[in-house]
Amino acid sequence: MKFSIIMPVYNTENYLEKSILSVLNQSYTDYELICVNDGSTDGSAHILSAFADKIKLIHNYSNKGPHCVRKVGVQNASGDYILFLDSDDWLECDALKILAKELSNSRPDYIEFGYYMVSANGQKKIWRFSKEDKTKEITDILSSKANFTIWNKCYNANTIKPIYNNLPDFYAVFAEDYYQIVILEYFIKTRKIINTPLYNYRITTGISNIPYFDNIEKIKNIDISLANITQELYSFFTKTNRSEYMQYVRRCFNTIYLEILER
């Protein structure tokens, strides 16, 4: 069983090496690491070049955002199962070994696993599954009652490759997880949950994790992202005759806008 780990990279020179090594040092060795450099302007490209003989490297020469990057990664993946790893986070060393064992008994569309939330001082706290996570309906995700992170899951490549091939290309650097998980969940039929934390998530890095939205350029990019995602979800739910789902999207995004204004 082969795993494909897809890593979008954009200006994460301070964290990138640790992220890459967390894959290269896995106790399970049948994998490929696909790194997509999304037009980085810092030292990320130099770090990636140092690992060029150990990773599959794809370059975007302009910043297209993680939505498009993940799609390219999936299209270039050759593994049986696919994971997403943000380039400022890292995997536990036995993550793939544990997943391979879980998948030896069943082949769900995806396995969802626990993760550590890591603070700036390195302190870890285990994220816990909610009741909605365990029963998970698409409305739970749309209303953000259930977790919609894309990176704490291991996906059956045969399930998600055709889905990603049909996703439109558009710019999104914020809430792109929300969009992709909503589309995936619409088609997903089987899932499995394991409580073991396999992923380390930095809660103080990334566009959605900085507590103060005081950067005009950042707010502009968030606004563009939410507008594009709203448009694409409207198009998807109109085509699938489920336009009633848009009420959940609007409520969720209105909450985000209110949070930005309050901060």
Secondary structure in CASP SS format (residue, H / E / C, confidence):
PFRMAT SS
TARGET T0000
AUTHOR 0000-0000-0000
METHOD secondary structure of the structure
MODEL  1
M C 1.00
K C 1.00
F E 1.00
S E 1.00
I E 1.00
I E 1.00
M E 1.00
P E 1.00
V E 1.00
Y C 1.00
N C 1.00
T C 1.00
E C 1.00
N C 1.00
Y C 1.00
L H 1.00
E H 1.00
K H 1.00
S H 1.00
I H 1.00
L H 1.00
S H 1.00
V H 1.00
L H 1.00
N C 1.00
Q C 1.00
S C 1.00
Y C 1.00
T C 1.00
D C 1.00
Y E 1.00
E E 1.00
L E 1.00
I E 1.00
C E 1.00
V E 1.00
N E 1.00
D E 1.00
G C 1.00
S C 1.00
T C 1.00
D C 1.00
G C 1.00
S H 1.00
A H 1.00
H H 1.00
I H 1.00
L H 1.00
S H 1.00
A H 1.00
F C 1.00
A C 1.00
D C 1.00
K C 1.00
I C 1.00
K E 1.00
L E 1.00
I E 1.00
H E 1.00
N E 1.00
Y C 1.00
S C 1.00
N C 1.00
K C 1.00
G C 1.00
P H 1.00
H H 1.00
C H 1.00
V H 1.00
R H 1.00
K H 1.00
V H 1.00
G H 1.00
V H 1.00
Q H 1.00
N C 1.00
A C 1.00
S C 1.00
G C 1.00
D C 1.00
Y E 1.00
I E 1.00
L E 1.00
F E 1.00
L C 1.00
D C 1.00
S C 1.00
D C 1.00
D C 1.00
W E 1.00
L E 1.00
E C 1.00
C C 1.00
D C 1.00
A H 1.00
L H 1.00
K H 1.00
I H 1.00
L H 1.00
A H 1.00
K H 1.00
E H 1.00
L H 1.00
S C 1.00
N C 1.00
S C 1.00
R C 1.00
P C 1.00
D C 1.00
Y E 1.00
I E 1.00
E E 1.00
F E 1.00
G E 1.00
Y E 1.00
Y E 1.00
M E 1.00
V E 1.00
S C 1.00
A C 1.00
N C 1.00
G C 1.00
Q C 1.00
K E 1.00
K E 1.00
I E 1.00
W C 1.00
R C 1.00
F C 1.00
S C 1.00
K H 1.00
E H 1.00
D H 1.00
K H 1.00
T H 1.00
K C 1.00
E C 1.00
I H 1.00
T H 1.00
D H 1.00
I H 1.00
L H 1.00
S C 1.00
S C 1.00
K C 1.00
A C 1.00
N C 1.00
F C 1.00
T C 1.00
I C 1.00
W C 1.00
N C 1.00
K E 1.00
C E 1.00
Y E 1.00
N E 1.00
A H 1.00
N H 1.00
T H 1.00
I H 1.00
K H 1.00
P H 1.00
I H 1.00
Y H 1.00
N H 1.00
N C 1.00
L C 1.00
P C 1.00
D C 1.00
F C 1.00
Y C 1.00
A C 1.00
V C 1.00
F C 1.00
A C 1.00
E H 1.00
D H 1.00
Y H 1.00
Y H 1.00
Q H 1.00
I H 1.00
V H 1.00
I H 1.00
L H 1.00
E H 1.00
Y H 1.00
F H 1.00
I C 1.00
K C 1.00
T C 1.00
R E 1.00
K E 1.00
I E 1.00
I E 1.00
N E 1.00
T E 1.00
P E 1.00
L E 1.00
Y E 1.00
N E 1.00
Y E 1.00
R E 1.00
I C 1.00
T C 1.00
T C 1.00
G C 1.00
I C 1.00
S C 1.00
N C 1.00
I C 1.00
P C 1.00
Y C 1.00
F C 1.00
D C 1.00
N C 1.00
I H 1.00
E H 1.00
K H 1.00
I H 1.00
K H 1.00
N H 1.00
I H 1.00
D H 1.00
I H 1.00
S H 1.00
L H 1.00
A H 1.00
N H 1.00
I H 1.00
T H 1.00
Q H 1.00
E H 1.00
L H 1.00
Y H 1.00
S H 1.00
F H 1.00
F H 1.00
T H 1.00
K H 1.00
T C 1.00
N C 1.00
R C 1.00
S H 1.00
E H 1.00
Y H 1.00
M H 1.00
Q H 1.00
Y H 1.00
V H 1.00
R H 1.00
R H 1.00
C H 1.00
F H 1.00
N H 1.00
T H 1.00
I H 1.00
Y H 1.00
L H 1.00
E H 1.00
I H 1.00
L H 1.00
E H 1.00
R C 1.00
END
